[in-house]
Amino acid sequence: MRVVIQRVQHASVSINGRVKSSIGRGLLILLGIEEADTADDIDWLVRKISQLRIFDDEAGVMNRSVTDVGGEALVVSQFTLMASYKKGNRPSYIRAAGHATAIPLYETFCQRLSEALGQPVGTGEFGADMKVELLNDSPQHPNIISQAMLSQQTAESCIQSSSSTTKRTFWKCWP
């Protein structure tokens, strides 16, 4: 699984011109799923996301989680996160999970995140043509990968922020 997390002041997802879900302050989570993903990946990611300290405390230091600030979450399925760009100029989505695998994992991810946050999680509609609107609340956009074939230590080293102060390289974590 791969997620891109955006800290937002508000976000919404619309399908056919109608708002399906919207949130206030919190996290917009783009979720990519591949065939090898399991419930263990879901559990690890939900723990990581719910405890990720990317919200400012009273001193202006990113020291609070979405749970700490009572923030909301909107989860949107995003198969394009599983794209491979190794050959040619057209992305390959062969690693993205098919509907039979991805839909149950997506629904379980949303349910477990909702339980971790103690409130309902906004969702998109798997496979729909969704339009996402958001107002970013920070230049922070952590990218987290958790795959069955990676050890937890490797996955944790792949946490990457798009902040300009980051020293790790994006490509070490994103094959």
N, C-alpha and C positions, 0 to 999 in steps of 0.2 A: 504494500500500500504506500501511496505517496500522498502527502497533503501539502497544500500551500495555504498558509494562514494569514489573513489580513485583519489587523486591528481596525475596527470601523466605528464611526459615530452612528451610522445606520446603514442598513443594506436590505435589499429586497430581490426576489426572483419572480419574474413574470413569465407566463406561458400564454401564447395567443392573446397578448395584450391585457391579460388579467393577472393581478398580483396573487401569487400562490402563497408566499410567505414573506414576512418582513420582520426585521429586528431593529432595536435601538442600539445603544452602545454594546459592543461585544466583539465577536469573532466571526468573520466569514471564512468558512473552511471549504476549500476545493479538494475533493477526495477522488483519487485514482485507484482503481482496484485491478489486480492481475490474478490469473488463475491460481497461482501458488499461495495466495493470501489465505490466512486462517483466522480463527477466533483469537488466537494468541496475538496476532498483529493488531486486531481491534483493541484488545485489552491494553496492550502496550501503548498504542496511540492515544486512547481515551485518557489513560493516566497522565501521559505526557502533556496532552493538550489542556486538560483541566487544571494542571498544576504549573503550566508554563508561565513564568513571571515576566510578562511583557507590558504590564500596565504600571503607570507611575504611582508611587506612594506620595505622601505629603511633601517629601523632600524633592520630588521630581525624579526619583530614581526608579527604574523599572524593577519593581520588587513585589508586585502584586499580580495574582492570577485572575483569570476571568471569573473564577469562583469567588475570590476575595472581593472583587468589585461588584458582584451581583450582575455581571454582564450576561448577555444572551449569545446564542450561537445559531448560525444558519449554515447548513451543510448542503453543498451542491456537488452532485456526481460530475466527474470531469475525466473521461477516458483519455483525453489528450495528454494528461500528465504521464501516461505510460508510453508515450511515443519514443521511438528510437530514431536517431538522426545519423546513424553510423554510415549508411550508404546513400549516395545520391542526394537529391535536394527535396525529395518528398518524404515526409515523416511516415514511419511504419507503425501501425497500432496493433501489431500481432501479439504483443505482450498484454494488451488490455483484456480483462476478463469478459466473457460473453454474458448475456443477460441471465442465464441460468445460475451462474456463479455470483455475478456482481450484485444482482438485486437483493438476495438474502443477506449478503455481507454488508451492503449499504444500509439496509434497514436495521440490521443488528448494531452497526456502528452508531447510527442515529439514536437508537433506543438506549444503548449503554452510555453515550455521551449525555443524553437527557438525564439519566439516573445519576451520573457523576456531578452534573451541574445542579440537580435538584429542581429542574424546570424543563418545560417542553423545548425541543430544538426545532427551529424552522427547517424546512426541507424544500428541495426542488422536486422534480418528477423525473425519475430515471429514464433516460432515452429521449426526453422531450427536447424541443428547441427552446431553450431557456434564455432569457435576457436578464442579466444580473446588473443591478445598479448598486453603487456603494459610495460612501464618502469615507476615504481613508482617514485614520486618526493618527497615523505615524508612518515613518518610512520603514518600519519593521514589517517584514513579510517572511517569517520563518518557513523553510521548506524542510519537511521531515520525511524520512523514508524508513519503513519497517517492513522488511521482506522475510519470509520464512527461511530463506537460505542465508541470511545475514545473522550474525550473533548480535545480541543486544548491545554489546560494546561497540561494534562496527556501526550499528544503526544510530547510537547516540553520538558518535563522532560525525555523523552526517547531518546533524542539525546545523542549518545554515541560515543566517540572517542576511538579508540584502542590504543591511546597514553598511555604510562605507567604512566602519571601523573593524569589520570582520577580516580576520587574517586567513581563514581557511578558503580553499578554492572550491567553487561550486562543482566543478567537474569531477572531483574526487568522490563525491557522494551521489552523483546523478549520472549513471552510465548511459 
